[in-house]
Amino acid sequence: MARPGSRSNSLSALTKRRSQAILPYLSQLAISANFLQQRAAVAAVAEPRLLYGPELIEGALHLQRTVLEHVSHVLPLDRKCEDFRTLRRTLGYTLSVVTAALPEKGFAFMCECALWNDTDINWILRENLKKKRLAKFPQQIATVTELLT
């Protein structure tokens, strides 16, 4: 039996070796109705060592956007399932990894998400804003935080 997260670990390894070839596959996972497949997509690219080229960084941000937009439309009852909670926890760190690599667009997207007024999205944003990797962007953090209040 595979251990939790092993699929995303394997995807991360593959992403490192064949980043341009894997993005279309990850995009398919991101639009899946399966929360764990969405989790695998965003986690696969949420490693700073993978975000070295502009195309991959943009692709990683696009994956975050795709999944977060989907999260914003999940029905309240479906948000109580464990798979959704797993996705939510993962999104609680992945957006900050991508934002650290692409700060201007990442923080702009965070500001956009803050305006959705969704409790789970707001939790995800707050968790990401706590990450040390974003500490060098205090003004941007303050802007997003203000939108969340």
One Martini backbone bead per residue (centre of mass of N, CA, C, O) as a GRO file, in nm:
protein
  149
    1MET     BB    1   0.097   0.036   0.022
    2ALA     BB    2   0.070   0.357  -0.012
    3ARG     BB    3   0.177   0.639   0.099
    4PRO     BB    4   0.109   0.934   0.189
    5GLY     BB    5   0.207   1.136  -0.088
    6SER     BB    6   0.356   0.956  -0.303
    7ARG     BB    7   0.242   1.073  -0.562
    8SER     BB    8   0.355   1.362  -0.527
    9ASN     BB    9   0.649   1.275  -0.503
   10SER     BB   10   0.664   1.149  -0.785
   11LEU     BB   11   0.578   1.406  -0.935
   12SER     BB   12   0.815   1.578  -0.843
   13ALA     BB   13   1.035   1.408  -0.974
   14LEU     BB   14   0.922   1.433  -1.262
   15THR     BB   15   0.915   1.740  -1.279
   16LYS     BB   16   1.220   1.782  -1.260
   17ARG     BB   17   1.285   1.620  -1.530
   18ARG     BB   18   0.977   1.696  -1.689
   19SER     BB   19   0.824   1.976  -1.675
   20GLN     BB   20   0.681   2.027  -1.956
   21ALA     BB   21   0.535   1.743  -1.976
   22ILE     BB   22   0.363   1.753  -1.693
   23LEU     BB   23   0.162   1.994  -1.694
   24PRO     BB   24  -0.082   1.869  -1.845
   25TYR     BB   25  -0.134   1.652  -1.633
   26LEU     BB   26  -0.174   1.841  -1.388
   27SER     BB   27  -0.415   1.989  -1.514
   28GLN     BB   28  -0.601   1.744  -1.509
   29LEU     BB   29  -0.597   1.706  -1.204
   30ALA     BB   30  -0.702   1.997  -1.129
   31ILE     BB   31  -0.997   1.934  -1.282
   32SER     BB   32  -1.075   1.738  -1.103
   33ALA     BB   33  -1.314   1.595  -0.871
   34ASN     BB   34  -1.061   1.504  -0.714
   35PHE     BB   35  -0.902   1.608  -0.435
   36LEU     BB   36  -0.636   1.432  -0.449
   37GLN     BB   37  -0.557   1.516  -0.736
   38GLN     BB   38  -0.535   1.813  -0.677
   39ARG     BB   39  -0.320   1.785  -0.462
   40ALA     BB   40  -0.104   1.659  -0.644
   41ALA     BB   41  -0.074   1.899  -0.836
   42VAL     BB   42   0.015   2.123  -0.627
   43ALA     BB   43   0.247   1.958  -0.485
   44ALA     BB   44   0.440   1.895  -0.729
   45VAL     BB   45   0.518   2.230  -0.751
   46ALA     BB   46   0.582   2.284  -0.421
   47GLU     BB   47   0.905   2.342  -0.494
   48PRO     BB   48   1.165   2.548  -0.514
   49ARG     BB   49   1.357   2.362  -0.697
   50LEU     BB   50   1.136   2.365  -0.941
   51LEU     BB   51   1.125   2.697  -0.957
   52TYR     BB   52   1.330   2.801  -1.232
   53GLY     BB   53   1.113   2.868  -1.453
   54PRO     BB   54   0.876   3.061  -1.596
   55GLU     BB   55   0.686   2.836  -1.702
   56LEU     BB   56   0.665   2.675  -1.436
   57ILE     BB   57   0.568   2.902  -1.254
   58GLU     BB   58   0.313   2.970  -1.414
   59GLY     BB   59   0.197   2.684  -1.398
   60ALA     BB   60   0.178   2.674  -1.089
   61LEU     BB   61  -0.021   2.912  -1.063
   62HIS     BB   62  -0.242   2.789  -1.237
   63LEU     BB   63  -0.297   2.548  -1.053
   64GLN     BB   64  -0.383   2.709  -0.809
   65ARG     BB   65  -0.618   2.852  -0.943
   66THR     BB   66  -0.784   2.611  -1.032
   67VAL     BB   67  -0.825   2.489  -0.746
   68LEU     BB   68  -0.935   2.740  -0.595
   69GLU     BB   69  -1.181   2.777  -0.774
   70HIS     BB   70  -1.302   2.507  -0.705
   71VAL     BB   71  -1.323   2.543  -0.399
   72SER     BB   72  -1.528   2.789  -0.417
   73HIS     BB   73  -1.758   2.560  -0.537
   74VAL     BB   74  -1.789   2.395  -0.298
   75LEU     BB   75  -1.991   2.236  -0.112
   76PRO     BB   76  -2.046   2.228   0.219
   77LEU     BB   77  -2.069   1.917   0.253
   78ASP     BB   78  -1.797   1.849   0.093
   79ARG     BB   79  -1.606   2.004   0.307
   80LYS     BB   80  -1.621   1.757   0.530
   81CYS     BB   81  -1.432   1.586   0.392
   82GLU     BB   82  -1.118   1.452   0.408
   83ASP     BB   83  -1.017   1.521   0.121
   84PHE     BB   84  -1.066   1.822   0.145
   85ARG     BB   85  -0.888   1.869   0.395
   86THR     BB   86  -0.629   1.784   0.256
   87LEU     BB   87  -0.632   1.999   0.040
   88ARG     BB   88  -0.642   2.244   0.228
   89ARG     BB   89  -0.372   2.192   0.373
   90THR     BB   90  -0.199   2.207   0.119
   91LEU     BB   91  -0.287   2.500   0.038
   92GLY     BB   92  -0.152   2.616   0.311
   93TYR     BB   93   0.147   2.613   0.130
   94THR     BB   94   0.166   2.627  -0.188
   95LEU     BB   95   0.117   2.929  -0.252
   96SER     BB   96   0.382   3.036  -0.116
   97VAL     BB   97   0.584   2.902  -0.302
   98VAL     BB   98   0.490   3.043  -0.562
   99THR     BB   99   0.498   3.337  -0.457
  100ALA     BB  100   0.805   3.345  -0.399
  101ALA     BB  101   0.869   3.302  -0.717
  102LEU     BB  102   0.595   3.508  -0.786
  103PRO     BB  103   0.505   3.779  -0.627
  104GLU     BB  104   0.326   3.963  -0.795
  105LYS     BB  105   0.119   3.744  -0.891
  106GLY     BB  106   0.066   3.600  -0.624
  107PHE     BB  107  -0.048   3.846  -0.463
  108ALA     BB  108  -0.268   3.916  -0.664
  109PHE     BB  109  -0.416   3.649  -0.625
  110MET     BB  110  -0.465   3.675  -0.324
  111CYS     BB  111  -0.641   3.926  -0.345
  112GLU     BB  112  -0.858   3.798  -0.514
  113CYS     BB  113  -0.933   3.571  -0.313
  114ALA     BB  114  -1.017   3.759  -0.075
  115LEU     BB  115  -1.280   3.862  -0.241
  116TRP     BB  116  -1.456   3.589  -0.221
  117ASN     BB  117  -1.550   3.521   0.068
  118ASP     BB  118  -1.409   3.243   0.174
  119THR     BB  119  -1.338   3.052   0.439
  120ASP     BB  120  -1.129   2.853   0.316
  121ILE     BB  121  -0.963   3.054   0.156
  122ASN     BB  122  -0.889   3.231   0.398
  123TRP     BB  123  -0.734   3.013   0.547
  124ILE     BB  124  -0.525   2.961   0.328
  125LEU     BB  125  -0.409   3.245   0.324
  126ARG     BB  126  -0.322   3.267   0.620
  127GLU     BB  127  -0.126   3.030   0.615
  128ASN     BB  128   0.063   3.147   0.393
  129LEU     BB  129   0.132   3.423   0.541
  130LYS     BB  130   0.307   3.265   0.774
  131LYS     BB  131   0.536   3.213   0.598
  132LYS     BB  132   0.874   3.267   0.582
  133ARG     BB  133   0.902   3.299   0.266
  134LEU     BB  134   0.718   3.585   0.297
  135ALA     BB  135   0.864   3.792   0.497
  136LYS     BB  136   0.993   3.982   0.255
  137PHE     BB  137   0.659   4.082   0.222
  138PRO     BB  138   0.499   4.290   0.420
  139GLN     BB  139   0.315   4.463   0.239
  140GLN     BB  140   0.163   4.233   0.096
  141ILE     BB  141   0.057   4.100   0.349
  142ALA     BB  142  -0.106   4.345   0.449
  143THR     BB  143  -0.296   4.363   0.208
  144VAL     BB  144  -0.427   4.085   0.235
  145THR     BB  145  -0.511   4.104   0.531
  146GLU     BB  146  -0.705   4.344   0.494
  147LEU     BB  147  -0.902   4.183   0.302
  148LEU     BB  148  -0.973   3.963   0.538
  149THR     BB  149  -1.128   4.184   0.744
   0.00000   0.00000   0.00000
